[in-house]
Amino acid sequence: MNLRHLSLLAMAFFMLNSCEKELSFKDHGVLVPLTVLEDPSIPSIHINGVLLHSETYGNPNHPILLAIHGGPGADYRSLLNFKDLVNDSMYVVFYDQRGSGLSQRLGKEGYGNVQVYIDELEGVINHYRKDRNQAIVLAGHSWGAMLAAAYVNQKPADITGIILAEPGGFTWAQTETYISKSRKLELFAEATNDFVYQDQFITGSDHNTLDYKMILSIAGDNATGDIGPPPYWRYGAICSSASIDLAINNPEQMDFTANLSKYNTKVLFAYSELNPAYGVEHATLVSAALPNVELVEILACGHEIPHFGWNNFYPIIQKYLNEIL
């Protein structure tokens, strides 16, 4: 059993046995961190009718680097190393997407199409942007890199630069290929047994329980070469499942390539050394939709490049920003 599985089991054991009073899995803050609706002290912004967890670092008059997390359903904790770019005169903006991380939870109807994510991203940009002359750089990881491409596909003139870290694909066929390689739940693996055992006594359909079970399932379903536990506060289960259903039932919405050829600014496209589900072949396939791309391999890390591979990624980002700003 590796560190990831031990830490998850230890957390569950602690919550079940360390308190004097019996705890209910439906109690807020027991299974997972509170959301912005449950804890008003969490920094937040109101975008398109949804309360989003959001934080900023640096001078708001500097060029904006907007970090876009993966999932759908994860959070921006894995991207927090981008704060270092404050030292490079960037204004760094983080936000958890709807139903993700510590942001407001919604029913499945809240994720009815990809456009709601694109419009939400535009809302975040408009919330923090001082004027149209302020440069905007999108830095997306995994699904977040796909969302960055989807935004630029619609508004190629609005964005100064793009940093992409292992987007699953810019079409559903590309993304489905990547998912089939990166999500391999082994029936008799020890991690799978851990999850099934926990699932026997963690039951329920509320957001807290579903989000916790989602984290357990992710712990036993990883084939992306990461060298440590998943760096998440909280994973949105309904957001994740609804988004996958959307993609399967409406694959045409997942094609972000129609106008990418019009984006002539150089794009930084990173893939990791240790993710066997990705590699240079998939990176080349996905990045082919971009006319001006710098393809780079980030050494000594898997899929969570901004978290585990930051020391190697950071100087490449600095060089890229110096070129485009």
C-alpha positions as CSV (number, residue, x, y, z in Angstrom):
1,M,0.0,0.0,0.0
2,N,1.5,3.4,-1.0
3,L,1.5,6.7,0.8
4,R,-1.7,7.9,-1.1
5,H,-3.8,4.9,0.1
6,L,-2.4,5.0,3.7
7,S,-3.2,8.7,4.0
8,L,-6.8,8.3,2.8
9,L,-7.4,5.3,5.1
10,A,-5.8,7.1,8.0
11,M,-8.1,10.1,7.5
12,A,-11.2,7.9,7.4
13,F,-10.1,6.0,10.5
14,F,-9.4,9.3,12.4
15,M,-12.8,10.7,11.6
16,L,-14.5,7.5,12.7
17,N,-12.6,6.9,15.9
18,S,-11.0,10.1,17.3
19,C,-14.0,12.1,18.4
20,E,-15.8,11.8,21.7
21,K,-19.3,12.2,20.1
22,E,-20.5,10.0,17.2
23,L,-20.0,11.8,13.9
24,S,-22.4,11.7,11.0
25,F,-21.0,11.6,7.5
26,K,-23.6,14.2,6.6
27,D,-22.2,16.7,9.1
28,H,-20.6,19.7,7.3
29,G,-16.8,19.7,7.5
30,V,-16.5,16.0,8.6
31,L,-15.8,14.2,5.3
32,V,-14.6,17.1,3.2
33,P,-13.8,20.9,3.6
34,L,-16.6,23.3,3.7
35,T,-17.7,25.2,0.6
36,V,-18.0,29.0,0.2
37,L,-21.8,28.7,0.9
38,E,-21.1,26.9,4.2
39,D,-18.2,29.1,5.3
40,P,-18.5,32.8,4.4
41,S,-14.9,33.4,5.5
42,I,-13.6,31.5,2.4
43,P,-12.6,34.1,-0.3
44,S,-15.2,34.1,-3.1
45,I,-16.6,36.0,-6.1
46,H,-20.1,35.9,-7.6
47,I,-20.0,34.9,-11.3
48,N,-23.1,34.2,-13.4
49,G,-25.3,33.4,-10.4
50,V,-22.8,31.0,-8.8
51,L,-20.5,31.7,-5.8
52,L,-16.9,30.6,-6.7
53,H,-13.9,30.2,-4.4
54,S,-11.3,32.6,-5.7
55,E,-8.0,34.2,-4.6
56,T,-5.5,36.6,-6.2
57,Y,-1.9,37.4,-5.6
58,G,0.2,40.3,-6.8
59,N,-0.4,43.8,-8.2
60,P,-3.9,44.0,-9.9
61,N,-2.5,46.4,-12.5
62,H,0.1,43.9,-13.8
63,P,-0.6,41.4,-16.6
64,I,-3.1,38.7,-15.4
65,L,-2.1,35.0,-15.3
66,L,-5.4,33.1,-14.7
67,A,-4.8,29.5,-13.5
68,I,-7.5,27.0,-14.6
69,H,-7.7,23.7,-12.8
70,G,-8.5,20.3,-14.1
71,G,-11.3,17.8,-13.5
72,P,-14.0,18.7,-14.2
73,G,-14.5,18.7,-10.5
74,A,-11.0,19.3,-9.0
75,D,-9.7,22.5,-7.5
76,Y,-6.9,25.0,-7.9
77,R,-4.8,23.6,-5.0
78,S,-2.6,21.8,-7.5
79,L,-1.8,25.1,-9.3
80,L,-0.8,27.1,-6.3
81,N,2.9,27.1,-7.4
82,F,1.8,29.7,-10.0
83,K,1.9,32.2,-7.1
84,D,5.7,32.4,-7.8
85,L,5.0,34.4,-10.9
86,V,4.1,37.3,-8.7
87,N,7.9,37.8,-8.6
88,D,7.8,38.1,-12.4
89,S,5.3,41.0,-12.2
90,M,2.2,38.9,-12.9
91,Y,-1.2,39.3,-11.2
92,V,-2.1,35.6,-10.5
93,V,-5.7,34.7,-10.3
94,F,-7.1,31.3,-9.0
95,Y,-10.7,30.1,-9.0
96,D,-12.6,26.9,-8.4
97,Q,-15.1,26.2,-11.2
98,R,-18.8,25.7,-10.4
99,G,-19.4,22.6,-8.4
100,S,-15.6,22.1,-8.0
101,G,-13.2,22.5,-5.1
102,L,-14.7,24.8,-2.5
103,S,-17.1,26.5,-4.9
104,Q,-20.9,26.3,-4.7
105,R,-22.4,22.9,-5.5
106,L,-25.2,22.6,-8.1
107,G,-27.5,19.9,-9.4
108,K,-26.7,18.1,-12.7
109,E,-28.6,20.8,-14.6
110,G,-25.9,23.3,-13.6
111,Y,-23.5,21.6,-16.1
112,G,-25.8,21.3,-19.0
113,N,-23.3,22.3,-21.7
114,V,-19.6,23.3,-22.1
115,Q,-20.6,26.9,-22.8
116,V,-21.4,27.5,-19.1
117,Y,-17.8,26.8,-18.3
118,I,-16.6,29.1,-21.1
119,D,-19.0,31.9,-20.0
120,E,-17.9,31.4,-16.4
121,L,-14.2,31.8,-17.4
122,E,-15.1,35.0,-19.2
123,G,-16.9,36.2,-16.1
124,V,-13.8,35.6,-14.0
125,I,-11.7,37.5,-16.6
126,N,-14.1,40.4,-16.6
127,H,-14.2,40.5,-12.8
128,Y,-10.5,41.0,-12.4
129,R,-9.5,42.8,-15.6
130,K,-9.0,46.5,-15.2
131,D,-9.4,47.4,-18.9
132,R,-9.1,45.9,-22.4
133,N,-5.4,46.7,-22.6
134,Q,-4.5,44.5,-19.6
135,A,-2.8,41.4,-20.9
136,I,-4.4,38.0,-20.1
137,V,-2.5,34.8,-20.0
138,L,-4.4,31.5,-19.5
139,A,-2.6,28.7,-17.7
140,G,-4.6,25.5,-17.8
141,H,-4.0,22.0,-16.5
142,S,-5.7,18.9,-17.9
143,W,-9.4,19.7,-18.3
144,G,-8.4,23.3,-17.4
145,A,-6.1,23.3,-20.5
146,M,-9.0,22.1,-22.6
147,L,-11.2,24.9,-21.2
148,A,-8.5,27.4,-22.0
149,A,-8.4,26.2,-25.6
150,A,-12.2,26.2,-25.8
151,Y,-12.2,29.9,-24.7
152,V,-9.5,30.9,-27.2
153,N,-11.3,28.9,-29.9
154,Q,-14.3,31.3,-29.4
155,K,-12.3,34.5,-28.6
156,P,-8.8,34.2,-30.1
157,A,-8.2,37.9,-30.1
158,D,-8.8,38.3,-26.3
159,I,-5.9,36.3,-24.9
160,T,-2.3,37.4,-24.9
161,G,-0.8,33.9,-24.2
162,I,-1.7,30.3,-23.3
163,I,0.2,27.8,-21.1
164,L,-1.3,24.3,-21.5
165,A,-0.3,21.3,-19.3
166,E,-1.5,17.9,-20.7
167,P,-4.9,18.7,-22.0
168,G,-6.8,15.5,-22.6
169,G,-7.7,16.6,-26.1
170,F,-9.3,19.3,-28.2
171,T,-11.8,16.9,-29.6
172,W,-13.8,14.2,-27.7
173,A,-12.1,11.4,-29.7
174,Q,-8.7,12.7,-28.5
175,T,-10.0,13.1,-24.9
176,E,-11.7,9.7,-24.8
177,T,-8.4,8.0,-25.9
178,Y,-6.5,9.7,-23.1
179,I,-9.2,8.8,-20.5
180,S,-9.1,5.2,-21.5
181,K,-5.4,5.1,-20.8
182,S,-5.3,7.2,-17.6
183,R,-8.3,5.7,-15.8
184,K,-7.6,2.0,-15.3
185,L,-9.3,0.7,-12.2
186,E,-7.8,-2.7,-11.5
187,L,-10.5,-5.0,-10.0
188,F,-8.2,-6.9,-7.6
189,A,-5.7,-4.1,-6.8
190,E,-5.2,-3.3,-3.1
191,A,-6.3,0.3,-3.7
192,T,-9.6,-0.9,-5.2
193,N,-10.2,-3.1,-2.2
194,D,-9.6,-0.1,0.1
195,F,-12.2,1.9,-1.8
196,V,-14.8,-0.9,-1.9
197,Y,-14.3,-1.5,1.9
198,Q,-14.9,2.2,2.7
199,D,-17.9,2.2,0.4
200,Q,-19.6,-0.4,2.6
201,F,-20.2,2.1,5.4
202,I,-20.0,5.5,3.6
203,T,-23.4,5.7,2.0
204,G,-25.5,8.7,0.9
205,S,-26.4,10.9,-2.1
206,D,-25.6,14.3,-0.6
207,H,-22.7,16.4,-2.0
208,N,-20.5,15.8,1.0
209,T,-20.7,12.0,0.8
210,L,-20.4,11.9,-2.9
211,D,-17.4,14.2,-3.0
212,Y,-15.7,12.1,-0.4
213,K,-16.3,8.8,-2.2
214,M,-15.0,10.5,-5.4
215,I,-11.7,11.2,-3.7
216,L,-11.5,7.6,-2.6
217,S,-12.2,6.3,-6.1
218,I,-9.5,8.6,-7.6
219,A,-7.0,7.3,-5.1
220,G,-7.5,3.8,-6.5
221,D,-7.8,4.8,-10.1
222,N,-4.5,6.5,-11.2
223,A,-2.3,5.6,-14.1
224,T,-0.8,9.0,-14.8
225,G,2.7,8.7,-13.2
226,D,2.2,11.0,-10.3
227,I,4.7,10.7,-7.5
228,G,2.5,11.6,-4.5
229,P,-1.1,11.9,-3.3
230,P,-3.6,13.9,-5.4
231,P,-3.2,17.6,-4.4
232,Y,-6.9,18.4,-3.9
233,W,-8.9,20.1,-1.2
234,R,-12.2,18.6,-2.5
235,Y,-13.4,17.0,-5.7
236,G,-16.9,17.7,-7.1
237,A,-18.6,14.3,-7.8
238,I,-21.8,15.6,-9.5
239,C,-19.8,18.1,-11.5
240,S,-17.5,15.4,-12.7
241,S,-20.1,12.8,-13.6
242,A,-22.5,15.4,-15.2
243,S,-19.6,16.7,-17.4
244,I,-18.6,13.2,-18.5
245,D,-22.2,12.4,-19.4
246,L,-22.4,15.7,-21.3
247,A,-19.3,14.8,-23.3
248,I,-20.5,11.3,-24.1
249,N,-24.0,12.4,-25.1
250,N,-22.9,15.6,-27.0
251,P,-19.4,14.9,-28.3
252,E,-19.7,17.8,-30.8
253,Q,-19.5,20.2,-27.9
254,M,-16.1,18.9,-27.0
255,D,-14.5,20.0,-30.3
256,F,-12.5,23.2,-29.7
257,T,-10.6,23.2,-32.9
258,A,-12.7,25.3,-35.3
259,N,-10.8,28.6,-34.8
260,L,-7.6,27.6,-33.0
261,S,-5.7,28.0,-36.3
262,K,-6.5,31.7,-36.0
263,Y,-4.5,32.0,-32.8
264,N,-1.0,32.9,-34.1
265,T,0.7,33.7,-30.8
266,K,3.1,31.1,-29.5
267,V,1.4,28.6,-27.2
268,L,3.4,26.8,-24.5
269,F,2.3,23.1,-24.5
270,A,3.8,20.9,-21.7
271,Y,3.6,17.1,-21.3
272,S,5.3,15.1,-18.5
273,E,8.1,12.5,-18.5
274,L,6.3,10.0,-16.2
275,N,2.7,9.9,-17.4
276,P,2.5,6.7,-19.6
277,A,-0.9,7.6,-20.8
278,Y,0.3,10.8,-22.5
279,G,3.7,11.1,-24.0
280,V,5.1,13.0,-27.0
281,E,2.8,11.1,-29.4
282,H,-0.4,12.3,-27.8
283,A,1.0,15.8,-27.2
284,T,1.9,16.1,-30.8
285,L,-1.6,14.9,-31.9
286,V,-3.4,17.4,-29.6
287,S,-1.2,20.4,-30.2
288,A,-1.4,20.0,-34.0
289,A,-4.5,22.2,-34.0
290,L,-2.3,25.2,-32.9
291,P,-0.3,27.0,-35.6
292,N,2.5,28.2,-33.3
293,V,3.3,25.9,-30.5
294,E,6.3,25.2,-28.3
295,L,6.1,21.6,-27.2
296,V,8.1,20.8,-24.0
297,E,8.6,17.8,-21.9
298,I,8.7,18.4,-18.1
299,L,11.0,15.9,-16.4
300,A,10.6,14.0,-13.2
301,C,6.9,14.3,-12.8
302,G,3.6,12.8,-14.0
303,H,0.3,14.4,-15.0
304,E,0.2,16.9,-12.1
305,I,2.9,19.0,-13.7
306,P,2.3,22.3,-12.0
307,H,2.4,20.6,-8.6
308,F,5.1,17.9,-8.7
309,G,7.1,19.3,-11.7
310,W,7.2,23.0,-10.8
311,N,11.0,23.3,-10.4
312,N,11.5,22.2,-14.0
313,F,8.3,23.9,-15.3
314,Y,8.8,27.4,-13.8
315,P,11.9,28.5,-15.7
316,I,10.2,27.4,-19.0
317,I,7.2,29.5,-18.1
318,Q,9.4,32.5,-17.3
319,K,11.1,32.3,-20.7
320,Y,7.7,32.0,-22.4
321,L,6.2,35.0,-20.6
322,N,9.3,37.1,-21.5
323,E,8.7,36.3,-25.1
324,I,5.0,37.2,-25.3
325,L,4.7,40.1,-22.9
